[in-house]
Amino acid sequence: MPQGLVLFRFTKDLRLDDHAGLAAAAARGVVVPLLVIDAGVERAMRSSPRRAAFFCASVRSLAAELAERGAALVVRRGAAEAIVPDVAAELNASGAGWSACYDAGGMECDARIQSALEERGFEALVVHDAPAVPPEESAAVRTGGHGYRAFAPYFETWSALPIASYEYPLLLAFARPTLTSEPLPSPEEFASNEPEPPAGSATARRAFERFLRDDASRYAFAATEPADDRTSHLGAHLSFGTISARSIVRAVRARANEPFAMNEERLSLRLFLRALAHRDFFLQLSWYHPATRDEPLQEKMREFAWERSHRALEAWRAGRTGHALVDAGVRQLHATGWMHPHVRAVAASWLCFDLGVDWRVGRDEWDRWLVEYDPALATGNWQWIAGVGADMAQYPRIYNPERQRRRYDPAGAYVRHWIPELRQVPLDVWFGRHGASAQLALALYDGDGYPAPAVDHEVAARAFLRRYREFVSP
């Protein structure tokens, strides 16, 4: 192994195992681990108190893992494009490596750091670590290196590609501490009073192992039934890289290919793999189309006149729209920093189509509450729901929130859990008589009771579709 020093800057890859960036750095020398708290990190953590606590706990766990290896995480605060080359010079290192970002802002920062390093004669090593399949590997199969804009062909390619492994953390050589370090970040630094939750690579591995052992066989049901809370809950861990997407995909593929697996289990595992492929798809979409941060992927929709405000926007933000599934999801988000994946789609659809409000308003609002932090995924998912991104359907897929509630929460367990106002309401009153209005039939529309529907879904959805048709087919 080379004996010179190489700097490795941790970003959203806060682990040591199955780490593509660390493996590439270790192949060039003895690794000095670095964490930079720059303006981007500051902004992302200040926007969500729970996220700040999760990040700090993950960093603390990483620092402890490094200490067990006789190394120390060097922490610096300031502009990464200045700090990284300065620390490399201080160490007389050959260069610096880090894991690639996939959102436009992160990619711009990566480019500035790379340029600053190379101008001073250092090697800059930017490595794909977050996706299970790097963008160039999937793009090389059919697209001529330009990436995929549609999910179906991407998933076919993704499913056939092998998944690399970097499962040799004990072979990584870390330098003994020689540099001074600033303190590890704490939630208070980001104006957060949230306690640090269990986080870090050991926590993430246990969560995944438990999911694969106990719940993965039920994923096909849990992914759409919000009261059956047995999805993986790995979003925050994946977004901060406390677990490798590659290790998850390899384990799930192996389980799905076991000869004695039941058909129901195989279906669930394949649907979970599809969800992981969707994650990779949106990362590569942003990689090849970074302008989607601010504008729709679909050129025809870039001039569509979304609203930036609506009289019911605050009701949506507060979880008081009068549409129970939407409100339950928003309240779950406020209480936990997470929302069931299917309910996310219904709540986002209501904002975009019932209110006609810009998908960017919703994306930025949820950024205030979610623990996970992955701007490329947030943009890809919101554009998909709003019908302006990679979903190539002829017309937007508009969810009827009451129909979704009746289908996926028929006993009202999820809604009642998150909406106390509805816990004592009998189902026959709640659902209304057969043939009655699809809206809630409740006599609770005053004081602290559950509100009447803020808009009539059928009327609003038809109005939006009429405006959409007039725009795309004038």
CORGIVEN-V791753 format. One record per residue. N is the residue number from 0. PHI is phi in whole degrees, -180 to 180 (none if undefined). NEAR is the number of other C-alpha atoms within 10 Angstrom. D_LAST is the distance of its C-alpha to the last C-alpha in Angstrom with 2 decimals. Layout:
BEGIN
n: {N:N}
phi: {PHI:PHI}
near: {NEAR:NEAR}
d_last: {D_LAST:D_LAST}
END
This chain:
BEGIN
n: {0:1:2:3:4:5:6:7:8:9:10:11:12:13:14:15:16:17:18:19:20:21:22:23:24:25:26:27:28:29:30:31:32:33:34:35:36:37:38:39:40:41:42:43:44:45:46:47:48:49:50:51:52:53:54:55:56:57:58:59:60:61:62:63:64:65:66:67:68:69:70:71:72:73:74:75:76:77:78:79:80:81:82:83:84:85:86:87:88:89:90:91:92:93:94:95:96:97:98:99:100:101:102:103:104:105:106:107:108:109:110:111:112:113:114:115:116:117:118:119:120:121:122:123:124:125:126:127:128:129:130:131:132:133:134:135:136:137:138:139:140:141:142:143:144:145:146:147:148:149:150:151:152:153:154:155:156:157:158:159:160:161:162:163:164:165:166:167:168:169:170:171:172:173:174:175:176:177:178:179:180:181:182:183:184:185:186:187:188:189:190:191:192:193:194:195:196:197:198:199:200:201:202:203:204:205:206:207:208:209:210:211:212:213:214:215:216:217:218:219:220:221:222:223:224:225:226:227:228:229:230:231:232:233:234:235:236:237:238:239:240:241:242:243:244:245:246:247:248:249:250:251:252:253:254:255:256:257:258:259:260:261:262:263:264:265:266:267:268:269:270:271:272:273:274:275:276:277:278:279:280:281:282:283:284:285:286:287:288:289:290:291:292:293:294:295:296:297:298:299:300:301:302:303:304:305:306:307:308:309:310:311:312:313:314:315:316:317:318:319:320:321:322:323:324:325:326:327:328:329:330:331:332:333:334:335:336:337:338:339:340:341:342:343:344:345:346:347:348:349:350:351:352:353:354:355:356:357:358:359:360:361:362:363:364:365:366:367:368:369:370:371:372:373:374:375:376:377:378:379:380:381:382:383:384:385:386:387:388:389:390:391:392:393:394:395:396:397:398:399:400:401:402:403:404:405:406:407:408:409:410:411:412:413:414:415:416:417:418:419:420:421:422:423:424:425:426:427:428:429:430:431:432:433:434:435:436:437:438:439:440:441:442:443:444:445:446:447:448:449:450:451:452:453:454:455:456:457:458:459:460:461:462:463:464:465:466:467:468:469:470:471:472:473}
phi: {none:-58:-106:-70:-96:-136:-87:-124:-96:-76:-129:-104:-145:-87:-157:-113:-91:44:-117:-64:-66:-63:-62:-67:-68:-65:-70:-107:166:-79:-89:-109:-81:-134:-126:-111:-93:-105:-62:-65:-63:-57:-64:-65:-78:-69:-75:-144:-58:-66:-62:-60:-66:-65:-60:-64:-65:-67:-64:-62:-66:-61:-60:-67:-62:-66:-62:-64:-93:81:-112:-140:-79:-85:-111:-134:-122:144:-73:-62:-68:-95:-70:-60:-66:-65:-68:-60:-69:-60:-87:57:-80:-77:172:-143:-126:-165:-87:-65:-92:-124:-91:-58:-63:-66:-66:-65:-64:-56:-65:-66:-65:-60:-63:-64:-66:-67:-64:-101:86:-98:-77:-115:-120:-107:-121:-77:-127:-66:-82:-69:-121:-61:-55:-65:-69:-72:-66:-68:-73:-131:-92:70:89:-111:82:-104:-106:-122:-76:-57:-67:-64:-63:-61:-66:-57:-66:-93:-85:-73:-108:-68:-132:-127:-86:-145:-63:-70:-87:-75:-106:-109:-74:-67:-61:-132:-95:-72:-132:-78:-63:-60:-67:-128:-56:-61:-59:-108:60:-111:-103:-72:-71:-71:-85:-59:-157:103:-66:-64:-62:-64:-62:-63:-63:-69:-61:-65:-61:-65:-75:-105:-120:-61:-67:-105:-60:-57:-86:-64:-68:-116:-103:-66:-74:-92:-82:-126:-77:-74:55:-101:-57:-66:-62:-67:-69:-101:67:-79:-142:-87:-61:-63:-65:-66:-64:-61:-66:-70:-60:-62:-65:-66:-94:-64:-64:-103:-68:-72:-60:-62:-67:-59:-61:-62:-64:-69:-67:-67:-61:-62:-64:-66:-65:-60:-60:-61:-61:-70:-64:-70:-64:-70:-59:-90:-134:-64:-66:-66:-54:-114:-140:-62:-64:-75:-58:-65:-100:-73:-106:-66:-90:-75:-84:-100:-150:-163:-60:-101:-63:-67:-65:-64:-63:-92:72:-137:-84:85:-108:-62:-68:-60:-67:-62:-64:-64:-68:-61:-60:-64:-81:-126:80:-149:-137:-54:-60:-71:-67:-56:-64:-67:-67:-69:-60:-62:-63:-73:-106:-73:-102:69:-86:-53:-58:-69:-64:-67:-58:-71:-66:-69:-62:-72:-117:-69:-72:-61:-140:-147:-57:-64:-69:-60:-64:-61:-68:-66:-65:-60:-65:-75:75:-120:-113:-82:-74:-95:-62:-64:-129:-59:-87:-100:-84:-84:-65:-73:-65:-64:-65:-65:-77:-106:-138:-63:-87:75:-65:-67:-62:-65:-64:-99:-122:-58:-60:-102:-66:-101:-86:-61:-63:-66:-78:-61:-79:82:-75:-57:87:-78:-55:-72:-81:-62:-97:-124:-100:-121:-86:-152:56:-95:-73:-72:-76:-67:-55:-69:-141:-83:-58:-61:-65:-65:-66:-65:-64:-65:-62:-63:-67:-64:-62:-64:-75:-83:-134:-67}
near: {11:11:13:15:23:28:31:25:24:22:18:24:28:26:26:24:20:20:27:23:24:28:21:17:25:24:16:19:22:22:27:28:23:22:22:20:17:15:13:14:16:15:11:18:25:19:20:23:24:25:29:30:26:26:30:25:22:29:27:20:21:24:21:16:19:17:14:10:15:13:20:24:26:21:19:21:17:13:15:22:19:13:18:26:27:15:19:22:16:10:17:14:20:17:27:28:25:25:23:23:25:27:25:20:14:16:16:14:17:21:15:14:21:21:17:20:23:13:11:13:13:20:19:21:18:18:19:18:23:27:21:24:24:19:24:17:14:26:19:13:14:13:13:11:14:17:23:22:21:14:18:12:12:21:19:12:16:24:17:9:13:13:16:14:15:17:14:12:14:9:11:18:23:20:19:14:15:11:14:11:15:13:11:17:20:20:22:15:14:21:14:19:14:15:16:19:14:14:21:27:24:16:16:23:18:11:17:21:16:13:19:19:11:11:18:27:24:20:25:20:16:22:21:19:23:24:18:17:16:20:21:18:17:17:16:22:29:23:21:26:25:29:29:29:24:23:21:19:20:17:13:18:18:11:18:21:11:10:7:9:12:11:11:12:18:22:17:21:25:19:16:22:20:15:13:18:23:20:23:23:28:26:27:27:27:25:22:20:18:21:13:20:19:11:17:25:24:16:10:11:17:13:10:14:13:16:13:14:13:13:10:17:18:12:16:23:17:13:23:23:22:20:26:26:30:27:23:25:27:26:22:19:21:18:12:12:21:21:23:23:16:16:24:20:20:21:24:24:28:27:22:24:26:24:24:22:22:20:27:21:16:21:17:14:13:22:19:19:21:22:26:23:21:21:23:24:22:22:24:26:22:23:24:22:25:26:24:24:23:21:22:14:10:7:13:18:14:22:19:17:21:19:14:18:22:14:12:20:20:16:13:19:13:22:25:19:15:21:19:13:15:19:14:9:15:11:13:10:12:16:20:16:11:8:6:10:10:18:19:20:15:17:13:15:12:9:7:8:13:21:20:19:17:17:17:14:22:11:10:16:22:14:14:18:15:11:15:17:11:10:14:11:7:6}
d_last: {65.16:64.62:66.53:64.63:62.38:58.61:56.49:53.91:51.42:50.31:46.82:45.00:47.50:50.41:52.69:55.22:54.74:52.37:51.15:49.74:49.99:53.56:54.57:53.32:55.08:58.28:58.41:58.87:61.43:62.64:59.78:59.74:57.12:55.15:52.73:50.97:49.65:47.17:44.51:41.91:44.32:45.30:41.75:40.87:44.09:44.02:40.59:42.06:45.75:46.00:44.49:47.09:49.87:48.70:48.45:51.91:53.43:51.98:53.37:56.71:56.84:56.11:58.83:61.26:60.54:61.19:64.36:65.62:65.27:67.26:64.27:62.57:58.98:58.80:56.52:55.37:53.01:51.00:48.53:48.50:48.16:51.48:53.31:52.78:54.31:56.99:58.09:58.03:60.33:62.53:63.03:63.33:60.81:59.31:55.78:53.40:50.97:48.31:45.51:42.03:39.31:35.74:33.77:32.85:35.49:38.18:37.42:37.73:41.05:42.23:41.60:43.57:46.49:46.58:46.64:49.37:51.49:51.28:52.09:55.33:56.17:55.29:53.48:50.16:49.36:45.92:45.85:43.27:44.72:42.11:40.31:42.29:40.79:40.20:36.82:38.42:40.15:37.08:35.04:37.92:37.65:34.39:32.07:34.34:34.77:31.18:30.88:28.76:25.17:25.45:28.30:29.45:30.78:32.07:34.03:35.53:36.76:37.89:39.88:41.84:42.82:46.20:46.52:48.87:51.73:53.45:55.87:58.88:59.10:62.89:62.72:60.93:63.39:62.91:64.89:67.39:66.38:67.20:64.50:64.37:61.47:59.81:59.67:57.26:54.21:54.56:52.03:53.57:52.60:48.95:49.68:49.68:52.36:51.36:54.18:53.78:52.91:54.24:52.37:53.07:53.39:56.13:54.15:51.03:53.07:54.70:51.38:49.99:53.24:53.34:49.76:50.45:53.76:52.90:49.19:47.24:48.01:46.10:43.02:40.84:41.54:41.82:38.41:36.70:39.48:39.87:43.30:44.60:44.76:45.78:43.11:44.54:43.95:44.14:41.01:43.02:45.68:43.22:41.41:44.79:46.17:49.19:48.63:47.37:44.31:46.20:49.17:47.02:45.22:48.53:50.23:47.47:47.23:51.00:51.05:48.36:50.40:53.65:55.05:56.00:52.78:51.54:48.22:46.82:47.85:46.33:42.97:43.11:44.16:41.40:38.79:40.41:40.28:36.57:36.17:38.24:36.16:33.00:34.86:35.64:32.09:30.70:33.60:32.91:29.18:30.08:32.85:30.57:27.57:29.30:26.41:24.87:27.30:24.96:21.50:19.57:20.56:17.04:15.73:12.01:13.14:15.30:13.28:12.37:14.26:17.11:19.89:23.29:25.25:25.42:28.33:28.95:28.79:32.56:33.13:31.32:33.44:36.56:36.05:36.00:32.62:34.36:32.85:36.01:34.89:32.67:35.56:38.19:36.39:36.06:39.69:40.81:39.14:40.95:44.24:44.32:41.82:40.25:37.86:37.75:35.06:33.33:33.42:31.80:28.71:28.70:29.35:26.68:24.07:25.11:24.68:21.21:19.69:22.05:22.20:19.03:21.53:21.21:22.89:25.10:26.64:27.73:28.99:31.06:32.42:33.67:35.22:37.62:38.96:38.84:42.03:40.29:38.88:36.47:33.49:31.99:32.11:30.81:27.73:27.14:27.60:25.45:22.51:23.10:23.07:20.01:17.97:17.54:20.67:22.54:21.60:19.41:18.52:15.18:14.85:17.11:20.61:21.36:25.09:26.60:29.49:31.87:31.44:32.03:35.11:36.54:36.08:37.32:39.64:40.93:44.25:42.73:44.95:42.44:41.04:44.55:45.77:43.33:42.96:46.49:45.36:44.58:47.72:49.80:47.17:47.96:45.31:45.35:44.45:42.02:40.05:40.41:41.49:39.88:36.86:36.76:33.92:32.67:33.45:36.97:39.44:41.71:43.87:43.75:41.29:43.70:45.74:45.66:44.23:41.02:38.03:35.77:32.23:30.33:27.11:26.53:24.93:23.41:21.79:20.58:19.25:17.26:15.80:14.89:13.30:11.18:10.07:9.75:7.60:5.08:5.69:6.15:3.80:0.00}
END
